[in-house]
Amino acid sequence: MSNGNTIVLVGNVTRDPELRFTPSGQPTTTFGLAVNRRWQNRQTQEWEEATSFFDVVCWRELAENASESLRRGARVIVTGRLEQRSWETADNEKRSKVEVVADELGPSLRWASAVVTKNERKGPGEGGGGRSSAPPARSSAPEPEAPYASYDEEPF
């Protein structure tokens, strides 16, 4: 993400994610995101608000995870890049749109809590897009968290 085209958005999912597959079998998910901005008008001292709407596109494992995890109304943090896409309609009309191609997604914990479940990683050539075909085993008692050995290590 060092290409100078990085965007971070915090907003609410406006429609349930839609999981599809490319002809080559690559998973992709799209969903809408509403980002609200609120400010106080200095002349009237009234609060004003504006909402911007974005289409978010996810690929591969992120697409599958987003499809399983997100629902309309969820507040999320999206990091990614802006990408313009162009096409022609059946009537030969040229169209284009700017989308957010997500690199990372996460729940916003400002007004909610979340439980994160790590997916099993598969090696190259094992299929499944890095996803486990079986749901993770769940026990009735929560597992104690292991202390981190170092701040340089990932928590998972």
N, C-alpha and C positions, 0 to 999 in steps of 0.2 A: 504494500500500500504506500509506496514511496513515490508514486508517479505524480504527485501534486493534485490528484483528483480524488480526494478522500472526503467523505461526508459522514457525519454522525447525526442521526435523527432519533428523537424520543417522541413517541406518539402512541395512538391507539389503533389497533387493527380494525379496519372498517368492514372487512368481509373475510369469512373463513378461508384459510389457505386452500388453494386448488393444486393438487399434485397431478402432474402429467409426465409422460415419458417421451423423449425424442425417438425418432425412428431407430436410432442406434441403441436405445434402451437407457439413455441418460435421464435420471430423474430431475425434474424442475418443478418448482412451486412458485406461485404468484399470490400476492395478497395486497390489499390496500392499506395505507397508513395515513392517518389524519394527525397533523402536527399543529397544535394550537400555540398561538403567541398572544400574550396579554401585556398591555402597557397602560400607563396612566397618561391621559391627555393633559399636557401642562397648562393649556388655556382653560379648559373646562373642569379639570380635576376629576373627570369621569374615567372609569376604566373602560378600555376598548379591547376588542379581541378580533383576531383574524385566524382563519384555519387554512392550511395548505394541505393538499391531498397528493400522495405519491403512490405509484405502483412499485412494489418491491419484488425482485426476482431472486430466487435462490437456486443453487445447483447442487447436485450430488448429495452427499450425506446431509448437508445443511438443509436441502430441500425436503428430504424425508423427515428429518427431525422437526422442522418447522411445521410440516403437515400434521405430524402427530401431536405436537405440543401447543400450537397456537389456536386460538378461537377468537371470533369477533368480540371486540371490547377489551382484549388483553392489552396492557400497556407494555411496550417493548422498547428496547434500545437497539438500533440498527447501525452498523458501520459498514460502509461499502464505497462504491464509486458510482458516479453518474455516467450513464451510457445512452447515446441516442441511437434509435433503431428506425430504419426507413423501409417502406414497402409500397407496393402498388395494389390497389383494390381490383376486384373483378371488372370494374368500370374504368380501369386505367387511371384512377386518381392516385396521385402521390400522397402518401401519409407518412408522418414521423411522430415519434414520441420520445420523451426522455424518461428513463426508468432508473431506479436505484438497484444496482446489482449488489446484493449483500455478501459481505465477506464473513461477518459475525452477527449473531442475534442473541439477545438475552432478555430476560424479564426485567422490568423496572421494579425495584424493591421500595420505591418511595411510598406507595400506599398499599403494598401487598407483600406477601412472603411467597417463597417458592421452594419446591423440593427438586433437586437436580439429580438425575440418574444417569450415570455414565454408561454409554453403549459399549458393547464388546467390539474391539477392533479385530478385523480380519486382515490377513496378509494378502499380498498381491495374487490375483488369480483365483481367489477363493469365492469371488462373486459376492452378491449381497450388498455391494456399495458400502462396505464397512459396517454394516448393520448386523446384529444378531437376529437370526430367524425366530428364536425363542424369546419370550419376554423374560426380563431378569427375574431371578428367584427373589421372593420377598419373604421375610420372616416377620413374625408378629412383634418382636422386640427390635427397637432401633439399634443399629450397630454403633459402638462408641467410635468417635472420630480419632484417627491416628494423629499424633502431633507431627508437625512438619519437621523434617530433619534440617532443612535449610530454606531460606527464602528464595533461593535460586531454583528450587524444584517446583514442578507443577503440583497443584494440590490433588490431582487424581492419579 
